[in-house]
Amino acid sequence: MSSRPTRRQGSEFEYQEILLPRQVSRGAARRVLIDHAEYGHWELARLRLFPDGTRKATLRRRILRAARAV
């Protein structure tokens, strides 16, 4: 499994891609995504299943900007 958060230019969201190898069961993949959603405040933006069985999940979360105190 690999993951790395990135920010896209001009976006209000931060994105993270998670690559799940084919050996990871469906239940284990679900558990990983649930943990990211609950504890990291991520939501599932896209899930791709490749012909070789690899899953690529794209997660996103809103970038919270602090209001400037004057």
Summary of the structure (lengths in Angstrom):
residues: 70
radius of gyration: 14.3
end to end distance: 43.8
largest distance: 54.9
contacts: 152
relative contact order: 0.26
helix: 21%
strand: 41%
